[in-house]
Amino acid sequence: MFTPEWENGKERVQKMKKLFKEEKGASAVEYAMLIGLISLFSFAAYMTLGRITYAVIENMWRELTGAGG
């Protein structure tokens, strides 16, 4: 049977509304995004703190060995 184009559009809109109302699959995506963000910020903090720690230890080593000048 022939259905007008606008009726197919209505059906699509109803399916989209139903999809956005369902929350079963959204939790897995949200958890994945949280894990990704946490790991990104953790890596950035690790790199920053690693450089600072290296600089402090290097300065202490230079002072202790007399290579600081």
N, CA, C and O atoms as a GROMACS GRO file, in nm:
protein
  276
    1MET      N    1   0.084  -0.118   0.000
    1MET     CA    2   0.000   0.000   0.000
    1MET      C    3   0.088   0.125   0.000
    1MET      O    4   0.193   0.127   0.064
    2PHE      N    5   0.047   0.223  -0.069
    2PHE     CA    6   0.123   0.348  -0.080
    2PHE      C    7   0.098   0.436   0.042
    2PHE      O    8  -0.016   0.460   0.080
    3THR      N    9   0.206   0.483   0.103
    3THR     CA   10   0.194   0.577   0.215
    3THR      C   11   0.264   0.706   0.176
    3THR      O   12   0.374   0.703   0.121
    4PRO      N   13   0.202   0.817   0.206
    4PRO     CA   14   0.265   0.945   0.172
    4PRO      C   15   0.398   0.963   0.246
    4PRO      O   16   0.421   0.905   0.352
    5GLU      N   17   0.484   1.042   0.187
    5GLU     CA   18   0.618   1.067   0.243
    5GLU      C   19   0.610   1.123   0.384
    5GLU      O   20   0.689   1.084   0.470
    6TRP      N   21   0.517   1.213   0.411
    6TRP     CA   22   0.510   1.276   0.542
    6TRP      C   23   0.472   1.176   0.651
    6TRP      O   24   0.508   1.197   0.767
    7GLU      N   25   0.401   1.068   0.617
    7GLU     CA   26   0.368   0.966   0.717
    7GLU      C   27   0.493   0.888   0.756
    7GLU      O   28   0.510   0.853   0.872
    8ASN      N   29   0.578   0.862   0.661
    8ASN     CA   30   0.705   0.796   0.692
    8ASN      C   31   0.789   0.885   0.784
    8ASN      O   32   0.858   0.836   0.873
    9GLY      N   33   0.781   1.014   0.762
    9GLY     CA   34   0.852   1.108   0.847
    9GLY      C   35   0.800   1.105   0.989
    9GLY      O   36   0.878   1.111   1.084
   10LYS      N   37   0.668   1.095   1.004
   10LYS     CA   38   0.609   1.086   1.137
   10LYS      C   39   0.658   0.961   1.209
   10LYS      O   40   0.692   0.964   1.327
   11GLU      N   41   0.661   0.853   1.135
   11GLU     CA   42   0.706   0.726   1.193
   11GLU      C   43   0.852   0.736   1.238
   11GLU      O   44   0.888   0.687   1.345
   12ARG      N   45   0.933   0.800   1.158
   12ARG     CA   46   1.074   0.818   1.194
   12ARG      C   47   1.088   0.903   1.320
   12ARG      O   48   1.169   0.873   1.407
   13VAL      N   49   1.009   1.010   1.328
   13VAL     CA   50   1.014   1.096   1.445
   13VAL      C   51   0.971   1.020   1.569
   13VAL      O   52   1.031   1.034   1.675
   14GLN      N   53   0.867   0.938   1.556
   14GLN     CA   54   0.821   0.858   1.670
   14GLN      C   55   0.928   0.759   1.714
   14GLN      O   56   0.949   0.739   1.834
   15LYS      N   57   0.996   0.697   1.618
   15LYS     CA   58   1.105   0.604   1.652
   15LYS      C   59   1.219   0.676   1.722
   15LYS      O   60   1.277   0.623   1.816
   16MET      N   61   1.252   0.797   1.676
   16MET     CA   62   1.360   0.874   1.738
   16MET      C   63   1.323   0.912   1.880
   16MET      O   64   1.406   0.905   1.971
   17LYS      N   65   1.197   0.954   1.901
   17LYS     CA   66   1.152   0.988   2.036
   17LYS      C   67   1.162   0.868   2.128
   17LYS      O   68   1.206   0.879   2.243
   18LYS      N   69   1.121   0.753   2.077
   18LYS     CA   70   1.127   0.630   2.156
   18LYS      C   71   1.272   0.595   2.189
   18LYS      O   72   1.304   0.552   2.300
   19LEU      N   73   1.360   0.613   2.092
   19LEU     CA   74   1.501   0.584   2.113
   19LEU      C   75   1.561   0.673   2.221
   19LEU      O   76   1.640   0.626   2.303
   20PHE      N   77   1.524   0.801   2.223
   20PHE     CA   78   1.579   0.893   2.322
   20PHE      C   79   1.518   0.872   2.460
   20PHE      O   80   1.580   0.906   2.561
   21LYS      N   81   1.398   0.817   2.466
   21LYS     CA   82   1.335   0.790   2.595
   21LYS      C   83   1.395   0.667   2.662
   21LYS      O   84   1.403   0.661   2.784
   22GLU      N   85   1.439   0.569   2.583
   22GLU     CA   86   1.499   0.449   2.639
   22GLU      C   87   1.635   0.484   2.697
   22GLU      O   88   1.714   0.556   2.636
   23GLU      N   89   1.662   0.431   2.815
   23GLU     CA   90   1.789   0.463   2.881
   23GLU      C   91   1.873   0.340   2.908
   23GLU      O   92   1.970   0.347   2.984
   24LYS      N   93   1.839   0.228   2.849
   24LYS     CA   94   1.914   0.104   2.874
   24LYS      C   95   2.056   0.113   2.821
   24LYS      O   96   2.151   0.082   2.893
   25GLY      N   97   2.072   0.153   2.697
   25GLY     CA   98   2.204   0.156   2.635
   25GLY      C   99   2.285   0.279   2.669
   25GLY      O  100   2.407   0.280   2.649
   26ALA      N  101   2.221   0.380   2.721
   26ALA     CA  102   2.291   0.505   2.747
   26ALA      C  103   2.391   0.491   2.862
   26ALA      O  104   2.494   0.558   2.861
   27SER      N  105   2.363   0.408   2.958
   27SER     CA  106   2.452   0.398   3.073
   27SER      C  107   2.590   0.344   3.033
   27SER      O  108   2.691   0.391   3.085
   28ALA      N  109   2.595   0.248   2.943
   28ALA     CA  110   2.723   0.194   2.899
   28ALA      C  111   2.805   0.300   2.827
   28ALA      O  112   2.926   0.309   2.846
   29VAL      N  113   2.740   0.380   2.745
   29VAL     CA  114   2.810   0.486   2.673
   29VAL      C  115   2.860   0.592   2.770
   29VAL      O  116   2.972   0.641   2.758
   30GLU      N  117   2.777   0.626   2.867
   30GLU     CA  118   2.818   0.726   2.966
   30GLU      C  119   2.938   0.676   3.047
   30GLU      O  120   3.031   0.752   3.072
   31TYR      N  121   2.935   0.550   3.089
   31TYR     CA  122   3.048   0.495   3.163
   31TYR      C  123   3.175   0.494   3.078
   31TYR      O  124   3.284   0.523   3.129
   32ALA      N  125   3.162   0.462   2.952
   32ALA     CA  126   3.280   0.462   2.864
   32ALA      C  127   3.337   0.602   2.850
   32ALA      O  128   3.459   0.620   2.849
   33MET      N  129   3.249   0.703   2.839
   33MET     CA  130   3.296   0.841   2.828
   33MET      C  131   3.365   0.885   2.957
   33MET      O  132   3.468   0.951   2.953
   34LEU      N  133   3.308   0.847   3.072
   34LEU     CA  134   3.371   0.882   3.200
   34LEU      C  135   3.507   0.818   3.214
   34LEU      O  136   3.603   0.883   3.256
   35ILE      N  137   3.517   0.692   3.179
   35ILE     CA  138   3.646   0.622   3.188
   35ILE      C  139   3.748   0.688   3.097
   35ILE      O  140   3.864   0.704   3.134
   36GLY      N  141   3.706   0.725   2.977
   36GLY     CA  142   3.796   0.792   2.884
   36GLY      C  143   3.845   0.926   2.938
   36GLY      O  144   3.964   0.957   2.929
   37LEU      N  145   3.754   1.005   2.993
   37LEU     CA  146   3.793   1.136   3.047
   37LEU      C  147   3.884   1.120   3.169
   37LEU      O  148   3.983   1.193   3.182
   38ILE      N  149   3.852   1.027   3.256
   38ILE     CA  150   3.936   1.005   3.375
   38ILE      C  151   4.075   0.961   3.334
   38ILE      O  152   4.174   1.008   3.390
   39SER      N  153   4.084   0.871   3.237
   39SER     CA  154   4.217   0.825   3.194
   39SER      C  155   4.294   0.936   3.125
   39SER      O  156   4.416   0.945   3.140
   40LEU      N  157   4.226   1.021   3.050
   40LEU     CA  158   4.293   1.133   2.984
   40LEU      C  159   4.350   1.231   3.086
   40LEU      O  160   4.466   1.271   3.075
   41PHE      N  161   4.270   1.268   3.186
   41PHE     CA  162   4.318   1.361   3.288
   41PHE      C  163   4.425   1.296   3.376
   41PHE      O  164   4.518   1.364   3.420
   42SER      N  165   4.413   1.167   3.401
   42SER     CA  166   4.515   1.098   3.480
   42SER      C  167   4.649   1.098   3.406
   42SER      O  168   4.753   1.121   3.467
   43PHE      N  169   4.645   1.073   3.278
   43PHE     CA  170   4.768   1.073   3.199
   43PHE      C  171   4.831   1.212   3.194
   43PHE      O  172   4.953   1.226   3.205
   44ALA      N  173   4.748   1.314   3.179
   44ALA     CA  174   4.799   1.451   3.176
   44ALA      C  175   4.863   1.487   3.310
   44ALA      O  176   4.970   1.549   3.314
   45ALA      N  177   4.799   1.448   3.420
   45ALA     CA  178   4.855   1.476   3.552
   45ALA      C  179   4.985   1.399   3.573
   45ALA      O  180   5.081   1.452   3.629
   46TYR      N  181   4.988   1.274   3.528
   46TYR     CA  182   5.109   1.193   3.539
   46TYR      C  183   5.225   1.257   3.463
   46TYR      O  184   5.337   1.263   3.514
   47MET      N  185   5.199   1.304   3.344
   47MET     CA  186   5.306   1.365   3.265
   47MET      C  187   5.355   1.494   3.330
   47MET      O  188   5.475   1.518   3.335
   48THR      N  189   5.264   1.576   3.380
   48THR     CA  190   5.302   1.702   3.443
   48THR      C  191   5.380   1.677   3.572
   48THR      O  192   5.486   1.734   3.593
   49LEU      N  193   5.326   1.592   3.657
   49LEU     CA  194   5.394   1.562   3.783
   49LEU      C  195   5.526   1.490   3.760
   49LEU      O  196   5.621   1.507   3.837
   50GLY      N  197   5.532   1.410   3.656
   50GLY     CA  198   5.657   1.340   3.624
   50GLY      C  199   5.768   1.438   3.589
   50GLY      O  200   5.882   1.422   3.633
   51ARG      N  201   5.736   1.538   3.511
   51ARG     CA  202   5.837   1.639   3.473
   51ARG      C  203   5.881   1.720   3.595
   51ARG      O  204   5.999   1.747   3.612
   52ILE      N  205   5.785   1.757   3.680
   52ILE     CA  206   5.818   1.835   3.799
   52ILE      C  207   5.905   1.753   3.892
   52ILE      O  208   6.006   1.802   3.944
   53THR      N  209   5.867   1.628   3.914
   53THR     CA  210   5.944   1.540   4.002
   53THR      C  211   6.085   1.519   3.948
   53THR      O  212   6.182   1.521   4.024
   54TYR      N  213   6.097   1.500   3.818
   54TYR     CA  214   6.229   1.482   3.757
   54TYR      C  215   6.316   1.607   3.779
   54TYR      O  216   6.434   1.595   3.811
   55ALA      N  217   6.257   1.724   3.761
   55ALA     CA  218   6.334   1.847   3.778
   55ALA      C  219   6.379   1.864   3.923
   55ALA      O  220   6.493   1.905   3.947
   56VAL      N  221   6.294   1.832   4.019
   56VAL     CA  222   6.331   1.843   4.160
   56VAL      C  223   6.444   1.746   4.193
   56VAL      O  224   6.542   1.785   4.258
   57ILE      N  225   6.433   1.623   4.150
   57ILE     CA  226   6.537   1.523   4.179
   57ILE      C  227   6.667   1.561   4.110
   57ILE      O  228   6.775   1.545   4.168
   58GLU      N  229   6.659   1.611   3.988
   58GLU     CA  230   6.780   1.652   3.916
   58GLU      C  231   6.850   1.768   3.988
   58GLU      O  232   6.972   1.769   4.001
   59ASN      N  233   6.772   1.866   4.036
   59ASN     CA  234   6.832   1.978   4.110
   59ASN      C  235   6.895   1.930   4.240
   59ASN      O  236   7.003   1.976   4.277
   60MET      N  237   6.828   1.839   4.310
   60MET     CA  238   6.885   1.785   4.434
   60MET      C  239   7.015   1.710   4.405
   60MET      O  240   7.112   1.723   4.480
   61TRP      N  241   7.019   1.634   4.298
   61TRP     CA  242   7.138   1.558   4.262
   61TRP      C  243   7.255   1.653   4.229
   61TRP      O  244   7.368   1.629   4.270
   62ARG      N  245   7.225   1.759   4.157
   62ARG     CA  246   7.330   1.856   4.124
   62ARG      C  247   7.386   1.922   4.248
   62ARG      O  248   7.507   1.942   4.259
   63GLU      N  249   7.299   1.957   4.342
   63GLU     CA  250   7.343   2.019   4.468
   63GLU      C  251   7.427   1.922   4.550
   63GLU      O  252   7.528   1.962   4.608
   64LEU      N  253   7.388   1.798   4.554
   64LEU     CA  254   7.458   1.700   4.635
   64LEU      C  255   7.594   1.664   4.577
   64LEU      O  256   7.688   1.639   4.652
   65THR      N  257   7.604   1.660   4.446
   65THR     CA  258   7.730   1.621   4.382
   65THR      C  259   7.820   1.740   4.353
   65THR      O  260   7.935   1.721   4.312
   66GLY      N  261   7.770   1.860   4.373
   66GLY     CA  262   7.851   1.978   4.347
   66GLY      C  263   7.857   2.016   4.202
   66GLY      O  264   7.937   2.101   4.164
   67ALA      N  265   7.773   1.957   4.120
   67ALA     CA  266   7.772   1.988   3.976
   67ALA      C  267   7.686   2.110   3.948
   67ALA      O  268   7.671   2.149   3.833
   68GLY      N  269   7.631   2.170   4.051
   68GLY     CA  270   7.541   2.282   4.029
   68GLY      C  271   7.613   2.413   4.004
   68GLY      O  272   7.547   2.513   3.976
   69GLY      N  273   7.741   2.418   4.014
   69GLY     CA  274   7.808   2.541   3.979
   69GLY      C  275   7.894   2.584   4.088
   69GLY      O  276   7.960   2.687   4.079
   0.00000   0.00000   0.00000
